[in-house]
Amino acid sequence: MSKTSFLQYLDAQALVDAARSRFVEVVTAAQAVRGSASVVLTGGGTGIALLEALRQNSGSIDWGKVDIYFGDERFLPSGDPERNEVQAAEALLDHVDVHPDRVFRMAASDGPHGSDPEVAAATYAQILHSRSEGEPTPAFDIHLLGMGGEGHINSLFPHTDAVREEHRYVVAVEDSPKPPPVRITLTLPAVRRAQHVWLLVSGANKADAVAAAVGGAESDDVPSAGALGTEATVWFLDSGAASQLDTV
C-alpha cells in the first residue's frame, strides 16, 4: 500500500539537502536490485536546486545507468534557456557521466515535429512505451514535482483538459495560463506510474495549495492532490509551505 509522508524543514536549503540524500538512497538501491534506475526531472527553483545539489554530491549513483525523463517541457526552440532540459543540463546533466542515449528529452518547437505539439506529445508517449516492456510507461523509481501557488504540477493546471486526462500519458497543452502557452506534459496517469512521487514545495505563497491538496481537494481544483506514487508519496516542505497544515 502506498504511504504518504509530510516532511517539514526550516528552509528551502534544508529541504533540498534532505531530498538529495534520499534521492541518492533510492537510486542506488534501485541500481543494486536491477542494475539501473529511472527518474523524472522537474523544473522550477527548488527542482533545479536539487539537481545542483546532486551535481555537488551524488554519492555512489552510477549516472551511466540512470534513465532520465522529463515531467513537462516548454515547447520552445532548442537551447532556449526557459526549457527544463536546458536548465537540467546546466545544473547537473552536463557535469555527470550520464549516457546521452539515456536522456529522453521532449521535442523542441524547431525539432523534427516542427510546430506541432500534439505530434511531439504522441512521440514522447511512444518513447515511454518503448522503454517499458509492454507497459504504457516505465515504473519510474522517482518522479520529482514542483508545485505552483495554485497547485499545478508539471504543466497540469486547475480546470484544464490536461489535468482531467484519464487515458493518455503525455499530452500537449496549448493554452497554459502560465507563459509560454504551449507545452508538453506527462499526465496524472503517468505520474501515478512512479514508485516514488516527491513534491518539492517551498514558500508561504504555496501554503494554501499544500493544505488543500493534502486535505482531500479534487485534482481538477488542485492538481497536486492527484499526484500519488505506487509505493510512496513524499511532500518535502519548508516552513512557509507547511504553515497552513495543522500537523506534519
N, C-alpha and C positions, 0 to 999 in steps of 0.2 A: 504494500500500500504506500502511495506517495505521501511524503511528510512535508509540511510547510513550516519553515523556521523564519523568525524575525530577529535579525542581529543588529544591534544598535551600537554605533561608535561615536566618539566625541566629535570628530570632524571628518571631512571627506578624505583626508590623507590616511587616517587610521582605517577608514573603510577600504580604501584601495589596498593598503598593506595586508589587511586580512583576506581580501579577495584574491590577491596574488598568491598568498601562501596556500589557500585552499585550492586554487586553480592548479598549482604545481602538484598537490596531493592527488587530485582527481585524474589529471592527465597521466602522471607517472603510474598510477595504479592501473589505468586502462591499458597502458603500454605493457605493463608487466603481465597482464592477462592475455591480451590479444596481439601484442606487438605493435599496435598503432592506436591512435585516438583521433576523434573528430570534434571540432569546436566551431561554433557560430559566433562571429565577432559582431560587435555593435559600435556605433559611433558615439558622438556626444562627449562632453568634457570628462565625465567620470570613466566612461568606457575607454577612451583613448589614454587617460591617466593610468588605467590598469595595464594597458599594453606597454606603456613607457616603463612601468614598474617591472614588468616581466622582462623587458629589454635589459634592465639592470641586474635582475636576479631571477632566472627561471629554473633554478635548482637543477635537477637531473633530467629535465624534459629533453627527449631526443626530438628536436624540431623537424628532422628529416622524416619522421614517422608520425606527423600530425597532418590531418586533412583540415584545411581552413576554408570555411564558408562565411557568407555574409547574410545578416538578417534582413538588410534592406540596402538600397542604394539610390542615390540621386541620379536621374537619367540625364547626365551631363556629359560633355566631351571628355575623352581620355585625358588624364592628367589634371583635370580640374581640381583645385585644392579643396573644394567642397565635397568631393566624392569620398565615401567612407574608406574605400580601398586605398586611396592615395594617402589618407591620414594614417591608416593602419600600417602601410608600408613605411612611412616616415617614423612612426612611433616604435615599430617592432620588426615587421617582416623583412625589411632591408638589412637588418642587423643580426639575424639569427640564421641558422642553416636550414631553413625551411626549403623543401624541394619545390621548385617552381611549378611542377606538374600537379602538385597537391594543394595549390591555392586556387580556389574556384571563385573567380570574380564575376559579378553581374555585368552584363554588357553596358558599354558606354553609348551615348547617343550618336557618336560618329563611328561606331563599330560595325560589324558585318550585318547587323539588322537595321542599319540606318536609323531613321527617326521613329521606328515602330516599337513602342514599349511593350505592346501585347506579345509580339513575336519574341522580344528579348525575355519576357517573363516566362513564356512557354519553353524557351530554350533552357532557361535555368532549371525549370521543373524537370526537364529531360535529363539534365546533368545530375540532379539529385537522385532521380530514379536509377540512373546508370551506375551509381555508386552504392546502391542499397540492396543488392541481391534480391530483386523482385519486389521490394517494398517501395512505397512512394518516395521516401527519403531515408537517409541513414538514421539510425537511432543515435543522434548526436550525443556525445558524452556531456558537453556543456553548451547551452545556448545562453549567451550573455545578452542582457537587455538593459538599456537605459529607459527612462520614463520622462515624458513631458509633464508640464504643470497641469494639463487636463487629463493625464493618464494614458497618453498614447505610447505605444511601444512599436519598434520597427517603424514602418510607415502605416500603421493601423490607427486611424484617428476615430474619435467618437462619432457614431451615427453615420458611418460610411459603408458602402458596399464591401470594401476590403475587410473591415473588421467583422462583418456578418458572414463572410465566405465560409462555407462548411465543407466544401469538396476539393477545391483546388488548393495546392500547397504554395504556389507562387502566383502573384497577380500584379498587374500594372495598376498604378494609381495616377490618374491624370488631373486630379483636382485637389491636391493636397492643400489643406489650409495653412500649412507652413511651407514657405518657399524652399526650394523650387517646387512647382506644382506637379511635375511629372517624376515618378519614382517607380521602383520595382521593390516588392516586399514579400517576404515569407508571411504566411497567414497563421492564424491561431492553430489550425490543424498541424502545420509544420512545427510550430513552437512546441506543441504537445507531444511531438515525436522524441524530444530530447529527454535524456535520463535526468539531467540536472538543469533546471532553469533558474538562472540567477538574475535578480533585478538589482541594479546598482543605482541607488537614488540618493541624491544629496540636495539639500537646500530646503528652507522653510516654505518656499513658494510651491513645493510639491506635497506638503504635508496633508492637505485636504484630499488630494487624489489617492495618496497612500492609504489614508484611513478609510476612504470609500471602497477601494479595491479589496482590502483585507476584511472589510466589514460586510462583504457579500454583494457588492454592486454588480449589475449586469455588465458583461463585457461590451455591449453596444454603447453603454454610457461611459464606462471606464475600461478601456481595452486591457489594461494591465491585470484586471481581475480575471481575465481568461488565460493568463499565462501560467501553465502548470507543467511540471516535469513528471515523467513516469516514476521516478524514484524520489526526487526531492525538488522542492521549490524553496529558494532561499532569497529573502529580502535583506540586502545589505543596505542599512540606513544610517545616515549621520543624524546627529541630534535634532537638527532642524527638520529633516524629512519625517522623523519619527514623532514629532512634537504633538501631533493630534491623536496618537494612539494611547489608549488607556494603559496597556501593558505591552511590553516587547520582550 
